[in-house]
């Protein structure tokens, strides 16, 4: 792709003069209108469009087809045409006759999502790079589509506020929004967390969240790529695109902490982190480890640790301390342990990656909408607040962070030059106040 005119210089943070949306007072308020029953071409077949044809997007499409055999994949969109071409043969092989994507229903480029949403799809799967998700979610709701939205839903407070407003609009329209925070759709995890919240270990005193794992993929720079293309193809390593790995990956663990706390966000957080191993320029400017302490109004603290480094001790689990015992949510094959005893020992439940789509399609067909907008937004904001606490070295107030005029990324999307932002330095990097 040829380089276009260089983008105007932009900093890591762009300040927007925007009134914050009031979003913390309980559940999203909306009066539901008549339930929207969508059936493609007057039949019972639901048409699905996929935005984002990378590994997670292809997986989401297969999961959606597994979840309901009366569903078809009819449109594909991605920033890069080669991603679409790479995805098509595998999808055809895996989902068979449910693959119904003609050539003219494949869209590439910065406006690809808009073109897909304008088709006759009933359901949109949002699995694109996180930076673009708020705008795509808004466009899908405005067009009356039901949505499966991968995590995180945004990379900055402006994006989170946009998503909260969009989800409120979806609720008023009777549209479904199901989140890709998949542990919420694991029936064993649901049961374990329900038991904890119902007093199995007394009152929660503290939570420890671990997501200690190895490194991820990197795509080698090609001579034909502009800086904009390189960053988008390696979106994991740029905060404006991914939110850093505390937001892109660790959000799963932070969401379980939020869930344990009744989906009420913490008051504040502080933390430390850095870039100890991931030091080469090709890794952009994200960190490789974070440690954050989140504090709730009732005194409960969550100690949250995440690391992406090779050849280190790994652990992905949730440890809950109560006044009358302890629990471990993902222990022993995702069966959970409460006070030393394994729970949920029955038959294996349906896989969560398929089940989240099954619940979405059931909700569409029954006319009883699901809207995961509030918790998926608050979990994303927890991750952003933790990131900023580590980037700046400051105590971050949650509500103040949510109101902050912070928007990451360029003002215009076009192929060409784009700044490579500086690595955040605690005590030097500033957090924009509302």
C-alpha positions as CSV (number, residue, x, y, z in Angstrom):
1,X,0.0,0.0,0.0
2,X,1.4,3.3,-1.0
3,X,2.0,6.0,1.6
4,X,-0.5,8.9,1.7
5,X,0.2,12.4,2.9
6,X,1.7,12.3,6.4
7,X,-0.6,12.5,9.3
8,X,-0.4,15.7,11.4
9,X,1.6,15.2,14.5
10,X,-0.3,14.1,17.5
11,X,0.6,13.3,21.1
12,X,-0.2,10.1,23.0
13,X,-3.2,12.0,24.5
14,X,-5.5,14.3,22.6
15,X,-7.6,16.5,24.7
16,X,-11.2,16.7,23.7
17,X,-13.6,19.4,25.0
18,X,-16.5,17.0,25.7
19,X,-19.0,16.9,28.5
20,X,-18.7,13.6,30.4
21,X,-21.7,11.4,30.3
22,X,-23.1,10.5,33.7
23,X,-22.6,6.8,33.8
24,X,-21.9,5.5,37.3
25,X,-25.3,5.8,38.9
26,X,-26.5,2.2,38.9
27,X,-27.4,0.2,35.8
28,X,-27.9,1.9,32.4
29,X,-31.3,3.6,32.5
30,X,-33.6,2.9,29.6
31,X,-37.2,2.1,28.8
32,X,-37.4,-0.8,26.4
33,X,-39.6,-0.4,23.4
34,X,-41.1,-3.4,21.6
35,X,-38.7,-6.3,21.3
36,X,-37.0,-6.3,18.0
37,X,-37.3,-9.7,16.3
38,X,-34.9,-9.9,13.4
39,X,-35.1,-12.6,10.8
40,X,-33.3,-12.5,7.5
41,X,-35.4,-12.3,4.4
42,X,-38.5,-13.3,6.4
43,X,-37.0,-16.6,7.4
44,X,-35.7,-17.9,10.7
45,X,-32.1,-17.5,9.5
46,X,-30.0,-14.9,11.1
47,X,-27.3,-13.3,9.0
48,X,-24.0,-12.5,10.7
49,X,-21.2,-10.2,9.6
50,X,-17.7,-10.3,11.0
51,X,-15.6,-7.2,11.5
52,X,-12.0,-8.1,12.1
53,X,-10.8,-11.3,10.4
54,X,-7.7,-12.1,12.5
55,X,-7.5,-15.1,14.8
56,X,-10.0,-14.0,17.4
57,X,-12.4,-12.9,14.7
58,X,-12.2,-16.1,12.8
59,X,-12.7,-18.0,16.1
60,X,-15.7,-15.8,17.0
61,X,-17.3,-16.6,13.6
62,X,-16.9,-20.3,14.1
63,X,-18.2,-20.1,17.7
64,X,-21.3,-18.2,16.4
65,X,-22.0,-20.9,13.8
66,X,-21.5,-23.6,16.4
67,X,-24.0,-22.0,18.6
68,X,-26.9,-22.0,16.3
69,X,-27.2,-24.0,13.0
70,X,-29.9,-21.6,11.7
71,X,-27.3,-18.8,11.4
72,X,-25.2,-17.9,8.4
73,X,-22.0,-15.9,8.0
74,X,-22.7,-13.5,5.1
75,X,-20.2,-10.6,5.2
76,X,-16.6,-10.0,6.1
77,X,-14.7,-6.8,6.9
78,X,-11.1,-6.0,7.8
79,X,-8.6,-3.2,7.6
80,X,-6.4,-5.4,5.4
81,X,-7.7,-7.3,2.3
82,X,-5.1,-10.0,2.8
83,X,-6.6,-10.8,6.2
84,X,-9.9,-11.4,4.5
85,X,-8.4,-13.6,1.9
86,X,-6.5,-15.6,4.5
87,X,-9.6,-16.1,6.6
88,X,-12.0,-17.2,3.8
89,X,-10.7,-20.8,3.1
90,X,-10.5,-21.7,6.7
91,X,-13.9,-20.4,7.5
92,X,-15.4,-22.2,4.5
93,X,-13.8,-25.5,5.7
94,X,-14.9,-25.1,9.3
95,X,-18.5,-23.9,9.0
96,X,-19.5,-25.5,5.7
97,X,-22.9,-24.4,4.3
98,X,-23.1,-21.7,7.0
99,X,-20.5,-19.8,5.0
100,X,-22.5,-17.7,2.6
101,X,-20.1,-14.8,1.8
102,X,-20.0,-13.6,-1.8
103,X,-17.2,-11.5,-3.2
104,X,-19.2,-8.3,-3.0
105,X,-19.8,-8.8,0.7
106,X,-16.1,-8.6,1.6
107,X,-14.9,-5.1,2.6
108,X,-11.4,-3.8,3.3
109,X,-10.0,-0.4,4.5
110,X,-10.8,2.2,7.1
111,X,-14.4,2.3,6.0
112,X,-14.9,-1.5,5.8
113,X,-16.9,-1.7,9.0
114,X,-19.3,1.0,7.8
115,X,-19.8,-0.9,4.5
116,X,-20.5,-4.2,6.3
117,X,-23.0,-2.6,8.7
118,X,-24.9,-1.2,5.7
119,X,-25.6,-4.7,4.4
120,X,-28.6,-6.8,5.5
121,X,-26.8,-8.6,8.3
122,X,-28.8,-9.0,11.5
123,X,-25.8,-9.5,13.8
124,X,-22.4,-7.9,13.8
125,X,-19.4,-9.6,15.4
126,X,-16.9,-6.9,16.5
127,X,-13.5,-8.4,16.7
128,X,-11.4,-5.7,15.2
129,X,-8.5,-3.8,16.8
130,X,-9.8,-2.3,20.0
131,X,-9.2,1.4,19.1
132,X,-11.9,1.3,16.4
133,X,-14.5,-0.5,18.5
134,X,-16.4,2.5,20.0
135,X,-17.1,4.0,16.5
136,X,-18.1,0.6,15.1
137,X,-20.4,-0.2,18.0
138,X,-22.1,3.1,17.6
139,X,-22.6,2.6,13.9
140,X,-24.0,-0.9,14.4
141,X,-26.5,0.3,17.0
142,X,-27.6,3.2,14.8
143,X,-28.2,0.8,12.0
144,X,-30.3,-1.5,14.3
145,X,-27.9,-4.5,14.4
146,X,-27.5,-6.9,17.3
147,X,-23.9,-7.1,18.5
148,X,-21.3,-9.5,19.9
149,X,-18.5,-7.1,21.1
150,X,-15.0,-8.4,21.9
151,X,-13.0,-7.0,24.8
152,X,-11.8,-4.4,25.5
153,X,-14.5,-2.1,24.3
154,X,-12.2,1.0,24.1
155,X,-8.6,2.1,24.9
156,X,-9.4,5.5,26.6
157,X,-12.0,7.3,28.7
158,X,-13.5,9.1,25.7
159,X,-14.1,5.7,24.1
160,X,-15.6,4.2,27.3
161,X,-18.0,7.1,27.6
162,X,-19.0,6.7,24.0
163,X,-19.7,3.0,24.5
164,X,-21.8,3.6,27.6
165,X,-23.9,6.0,25.7
166,X,-24.2,3.6,22.7
167,X,-25.2,0.8,25.0
168,X,-27.9,2.9,26.5
169,X,-29.2,3.7,23.0
170,X,-29.2,-0.1,22.2
171,X,-31.2,-0.8,25.3
172,X,-33.8,1.7,24.3
173,X,-34.0,0.1,20.9
174,X,-34.3,-3.4,22.3
175,X,-31.0,-4.5,20.7
176,X,-28.7,-7.1,22.1
177,X,-25.1,-6.5,23.1
178,X,-23.2,-9.5,24.3
179,X,-19.6,-9.0,25.6
180,X,-16.6,-11.1,24.7
181,X,-15.6,-11.2,28.4
182,X,-16.1,-14.9,28.1
183,X,-15.8,-16.1,31.7
184,X,-19.2,-14.5,32.4
185,X,-20.6,-17.2,30.0
186,X,-18.7,-20.1,31.7
187,X,-21.4,-21.9,33.7
188,X,-19.0,-23.3,36.3
189,X,-17.4,-19.9,36.9
190,X,-20.9,-18.4,37.2
191,X,-21.7,-21.0,39.8
192,X,-18.5,-20.4,41.7
193,X,-18.8,-16.7,41.8
194,X,-22.5,-16.9,42.8
195,X,-21.5,-19.1,45.8
196,X,-18.9,-16.6,46.8
197,X,-21.2,-13.7,46.5
198,X,-23.9,-15.6,48.5
199,X,-21.5,-15.9,51.5
200,X,-19.6,-19.2,51.0
201,X,-16.5,-17.6,52.4
202,X,-18.1,-14.9,54.4
203,X,-17.5,-11.3,53.4
204,X,-14.9,-10.7,50.8
205,X,-11.8,-9.0,52.3
206,X,-9.3,-9.1,49.4
207,X,-8.9,-10.4,45.8
208,X,-5.7,-11.4,44.0
209,X,-5.8,-11.5,40.2
210,X,-2.9,-13.2,38.4
211,X,-2.4,-13.2,34.6
212,X,1.3,-14.2,34.4
213,X,1.9,-15.5,30.9
214,X,4.3,-15.6,28.0
215,X,4.9,-13.4,25.0
216,X,2.6,-12.9,22.0
217,X,3.1,-12.7,18.2
218,X,5.1,-10.0,16.3
219,X,4.8,-9.3,12.5
220,X,8.1,-8.4,10.9
221,X,8.2,-5.0,9.2
222,X,7.9,-5.1,5.5
223,X,9.5,-2.5,3.2
224,X,6.2,-1.6,1.6
225,X,4.5,-0.8,4.9
226,X,4.0,2.7,6.1
227,X,4.3,3.4,9.8
228,X,0.5,3.5,10.0
229,X,0.4,0.0,8.5
230,X,3.1,-1.4,10.7
231,X,1.4,-0.2,13.9
232,X,-2.0,-1.5,12.8
233,X,-0.5,-4.9,11.9
234,X,1.3,-5.0,15.2
235,X,-1.5,-3.3,17.1
236,X,-0.7,-5.2,20.4
237,X,2.3,-3.0,21.0
238,X,0.7,0.4,20.6
239,X,-1.4,1.8,23.4
240,X,-3.6,3.8,21.1
241,X,-4.6,0.6,19.3
242,X,-4.7,-2.0,22.1
243,X,-4.8,-0.1,25.4
244,X,-1.6,-2.0,26.4
245,X,-1.8,-5.6,27.5
246,X,-3.3,-4.7,30.9
247,X,-6.4,-3.6,28.9
248,X,-6.2,-6.1,26.0
249,X,-5.6,-9.3,27.9
250,X,-5.7,-8.7,31.7
251,X,-9.2,-7.3,31.4
252,X,-10.5,-10.9,31.8
253,X,-9.1,-11.0,35.3
254,X,-10.1,-7.5,36.2
255,X,-13.6,-8.3,35.0
256,X,-13.9,-11.2,37.5
257,X,-12.8,-8.8,40.3
258,X,-15.5,-6.4,39.3
259,X,-18.0,-9.3,39.1
260,X,-17.1,-10.4,42.6
261,X,-17.7,-6.9,43.8
262,X,-21.2,-6.8,42.4
263,X,-20.2,-4.9,39.3
264,X,-19.4,-1.8,41.4
265,X,-16.1,-0.2,40.3
266,X,-13.3,0.6,42.7
267,X,-12.8,4.1,44.1
268,X,-9.1,4.4,43.1
269,X,-6.0,2.6,42.2
270,X,-2.2,2.9,42.3
271,X,0.4,0.7,40.8
272,X,3.8,0.1,39.2
273,X,4.9,-1.4,35.9
274,X,7.5,-1.1,33.2
275,X,9.2,-2.5,30.2
276,X,12.0,-4.7,31.3
277,X,12.3,-7.4,28.6
278,X,10.3,-6.0,25.7
279,X,12.8,-3.3,25.0
280,X,13.4,-3.3,21.2
281,X,11.8,-0.7,19.0
282,X,9.6,-3.2,17.2
283,X,7.6,-3.7,20.4
284,X,6.3,-0.2,20.2
285,X,5.9,1.5,23.5
286,X,3.7,-0.8,25.8
287,X,4.9,-2.2,29.1
288,X,5.6,-5.9,29.7
289,X,4.4,-6.0,33.4
290,X,1.9,-4.3,35.6
291,X,1.1,-4.5,39.3
292,X,-2.0,-2.6,40.5
293,X,-3.8,-2.2,43.8
294,X,-7.5,-1.4,43.4
295,X,-9.4,-0.1,46.4
296,X,-13.2,-0.2,46.9
297,X,-15.2,2.1,49.2
298,X,-15.9,-0.7,51.7
299,X,-12.2,-1.4,52.2
300,X,-11.8,-4.4,49.9
301,X,-8.6,-4.4,47.8
302,X,-7.8,-6.3,44.7
303,X,-4.1,-6.9,44.1
304,X,-3.7,-7.4,40.3
305,X,-0.6,-8.8,38.6
306,X,0.1,-9.3,34.9
307,X,3.2,-10.1,33.0
308,X,4.1,-11.0,29.4
309,X,7.5,-12.5,29.5
310,X,9.0,-15.8,28.2
311,X,10.6,-18.4,30.4
312,X,9.0,-17.2,33.6
313,X,6.6,-18.7,36.2
314,X,3.1,-18.6,34.8
315,X,-0.2,-18.5,36.6
316,X,-3.7,-17.4,35.5
317,X,-6.2,-17.6,38.3
318,X,-8.3,-15.6,40.8
319,X,-7.8,-15.9,44.6
320,X,-10.5,-14.6,46.9
321,X,-10.0,-14.1,50.7
322,X,-13.1,-13.9,52.9
323,X,-13.8,-13.6,56.6
324,X,-14.7,-17.3,56.7
325,X,-12.5,-18.9,54.1
326,X,-10.9,-18.7,50.7
327,X,-11.7,-19.5,47.1
328,X,-9.9,-20.0,43.8
329,X,-12.1,-19.5,40.8
330,X,-10.2,-21.2,37.9
331,X,-8.6,-24.0,39.9
332,X,-8.5,-27.6,38.9
333,X,-9.7,-27.5,35.4
334,X,-12.0,-24.4,35.8
335,X,-14.1,-26.2,38.5
336,X,-13.3,-23.8,41.3
337,X,-12.3,-24.4,44.8
338,X,-14.0,-23.0,47.9
339,X,-12.6,-23.6,51.3
340,X,-10.4,-26.4,49.9
341,X,-13.3,-28.3,48.2
342,X,-13.8,-28.6,44.5
343,X,-17.2,-27.3,43.4
344,X,-19.0,-27.8,40.1
345,X,-18.1,-31.5,39.6
346,X,-21.0,-32.4,37.3
347,X,-21.0,-33.0,33.6
348,X,-19.0,-30.6,31.5
349,X,-21.0,-27.5,30.6
350,X,-21.1,-26.1,27.1
351,X,-17.9,-24.2,26.1
352,X,-18.0,-20.6,27.0
353,X,-16.9,-19.4,23.6
354,X,-19.9,-21.0,21.9
355,X,-22.3,-20.4,24.8
356,X,-21.9,-16.6,24.7
357,X,-23.2,-16.7,21.1
358,X,-25.9,-19.2,21.9
359,X,-27.3,-16.8,24.6
360,X,-27.1,-14.0,22.1
361,X,-29.1,-15.8,19.5
362,X,-31.7,-17.1,22.0
363,X,-32.2,-13.5,23.2
364,X,-32.7,-12.3,19.7
365,X,-35.2,-15.1,18.9
366,X,-37.1,-14.7,22.2
367,X,-37.3,-10.9,22.1
368,X,-35.8,-10.7,25.6
369,X,-32.6,-8.6,25.0
370,X,-29.3,-9.0,26.8
371,X,-27.2,-5.9,27.3
372,X,-23.7,-6.4,28.8
373,X,-22.8,-2.7,28.2
374,X,-22.3,-1.5,31.7
375,X,-20.0,-4.2,33.0
376,X,-17.9,-4.5,29.9
377,X,-17.4,-0.7,30.0
378,X,-16.5,-0.6,33.7
379,X,-14.1,-3.5,33.3
380,X,-12.4,-1.7,30.4
381,X,-12.2,1.5,32.5
382,X,-10.7,-0.5,35.4
383,X,-7.9,-1.6,33.1
384,X,-7.4,1.9,31.7
385,X,-7.2,3.4,35.2
386,X,-4.7,0.8,36.3
387,X,-2.6,1.4,33.2
388,X,-2.6,5.1,33.8
389,X,-1.7,4.6,37.5
390,X,1.4,2.7,36.4
391,X,2.2,5.0,33.5
392,X,2.1,8.1,35.7
393,X,3.0,6.7,39.1
394,X,0.0,8.6,40.6
395,X,-3.0,7.5,42.5
396,X,-5.9,7.5,40.0
397,X,-9.5,8.2,41.1
398,X,-11.9,6.0,39.1
399,X,-14.6,8.5,38.5
400,X,-12.2,11.3,37.7
401,X,-10.5,9.0,35.2
402,X,-13.8,8.1,33.6
403,X,-14.5,11.9,33.1
404,X,-11.0,12.6,31.7
405,X,-10.6,14.2,28.3
406,X,-8.2,11.6,27.0
407,X,-8.5,10.3,23.5
408,X,-5.6,8.1,22.1
409,X,-4.6,8.0,18.5
410,X,-4.4,10.2,15.4
411,X,-7.2,12.5,14.3
412,X,-7.3,11.0,10.8
413,X,-7.0,7.5,9.5
414,X,-4.9,7.2,6.4
415,X,-1.9,5.3,5.2
416,X,1.3,7.1,5.8
417,X,3.3,8.5,8.7
418,X,2.1,8.4,12.3
419,X,4.1,9.2,15.4
420,X,5.7,6.5,17.5
421,X,4.7,7.7,21.0
422,X,7.3,7.8,23.8
423,X,7.3,5.2,26.5
424,X,5.5,6.4,29.6
425,X,7.7,7.3,32.5
426,X,6.2,7.2,36.0
427,X,6.7,10.6,37.7
428,X,7.1,12.3,34.4
429,X,4.1,11.2,32.3
430,X,1.0,13.2,33.3
431,X,-2.6,12.1,33.5
432,X,-5.1,14.6,32.0
433,X,-7.6,15.6,34.6
434,X,-11.3,16.2,33.7
